[in-house]
Amino acid sequence: MTLVTQETLKAEKRVPLQKNPQVQKNRWLILIAVGLFTFMSTLDGSIVNIALPVMSKDLKIPMNQAEWVVSIYLMVVCAFLLLFGKLGDAFGKIRVFRLGTFLFVLGSLLCGFNRSLIFLLVARGLQAFGASMTMSTNNGIITEIFPFSERGKALGFIGSFVSLGAIAGPGIGGLILAVLPWGYIFWLNVPIGILTIILGHYILPADVTYHQQKIDYPGFILFLLMIMTLFGGIFLGQQIGFTHGLILSLFVLALVCFIGFIWFEPRQQAPLISFKLFRNGAFTLSLIAGFLIFVTNFFFNVIAPFYLQNARGLSPSLAGYILMIFPIVQVIASPLAGSISDRIGPELLTFIGLVLISLSQIGYLLIDLATPIWLFMTCVGLVGLGNGIFQAPNNTMVMSAVTEDDLGIAGGINALARNLGMVFGISIATTVLFSAMSYRYGQHVTTYLTQRPDIFIYGMHLSFIVSLLICLVATTITGVRLWRKKRLANEK
């Protein structure tokens, strides 16, 4: 492979990773190292939710301030994903990944100390900074290292780690809190992270597929401001109301930054996002479907703990075991789906996965206070199976739709879509849930009403109607794509 820098325009011959015998030999160990950090960095976006009441009490802060421990992580991750994806393309994905692992472990260590909210937020920001470096480069590294014949299976494993981390947070968090202080939610990352760094030191190859180029820092500043003002408006709006003057001002500023970003980027020689990527239908539709499914999944992530612990009275540990069904089923199904995708193509599998997820949302609509727990567990398993079948082929379509030079930024955009799905899923789910409960109760509701579980069930059903509609949009998009492919094949 010959890669050319823009500054010198000198051709420099390099050996493709796929043809390097040592890398080829270690590719599955590399997958494990990359996957473990992918799991931890994604896990920390959701594991804290279940610990917020305990953290609020220990830090002597109100619940709305404690929620910023979750919000700051998601904001920083999303703000820096595209920049680090571009830096990975320019200076080496593995180099960026290595630095990210170190910063993430350091941030995790600091997060576990019970000092103050400010200290914790700074540590979470550092942790998120490192997480964004690993998230933006993981898919690109795997796509480079694995041959095309094994790419779907490998990306299936990465997809398993991503979704396992995103969904397993409440379950793992509940199990830890049952026996240990909340700091161990973060300290769990430290020994695993150190072992992964040591493993990576020996098996991660040196970067050979990078091309130095100018980084679009002005575009990044616009994007950073857009993310911070948009998310700040969303998270603050849930606390003080979306019609408040401050919230409206933040949304207006986010819109201005977005318009400026759209106008500015196409005029740059090396833009942060090359909008030509979105002309590729497979890339764009797969991103949209992935985003919508993460929104759908986080309806479940928000509502399921309320249902199990508050409405049904289960202990945090038992609720954690039940919620773990989702990631366990997915982590089994995803590599299998990726392997099958390598043989038959990804379109049919993505559609089947989305149909199963849609069926699981219908199942949640039928659940109430008298529903047997085993039936709820069946729905949890079904959504895990659907995600396992969908995620791997969908990731393969995203990463295989771009050239090798764009793998880093494509991985960053893919990770951004997932994290935006998490943020919007949490925001829409809580907004719909409490708005429906407030309507039913006749008063403003912002929490579970202990004496009125029927009010929660009403809000839960309405929330899952919304998540079903979102999932059906993704299913329709994927179904139309599959139908068009079959029609074109029949015409040949």
Buried (B, 14 or more C-beta within 10 A) or exposed (E): BEBBBEEEEEEEEBEEBBEBEEBEEBBBBBBBBBBBBBBBBBBBBBBBBBBBEBBBEBBEBEBBBBBBBBBBBBBBBBBBBBBBBBBBBBBBBBBBBBBBBBBBBBBBBBBBEEEEBEBBBBBBBBBBBBBBBBBBBBBBBBBBBBEEEBBBBBBBBBBBBBBBBBBBBBBBBBBBBEEEBBBBBBBBBBEBBBEBBEBBEEBBBEBBBBBBBEBBEBBBBBBBBBBBBBBBBBBBBBBEEEEBEEBEEBBEBBEBBBEBBEEBBEEBEBBBBBEEBEEBEBBBBBBBBBBBBBBBBBBBBBBBBBBBBBBBEBEBBBBBBBBBBBBBBBBBBBBBBBBBBBEEBBBBBBBBBBBBBBBBBBBBBEBBEEBEEEEBBBBBBBBBBBBBBBBBBBBBBBBBBBEBBBBBBBBBBBBBBBBBBBBBBBBBBBBBBBBBBBBBBEEEBEEBBEEBBBBBBBBBBBBBBBBBEBBBBBBEBBBEBBEEBEEEEEEE
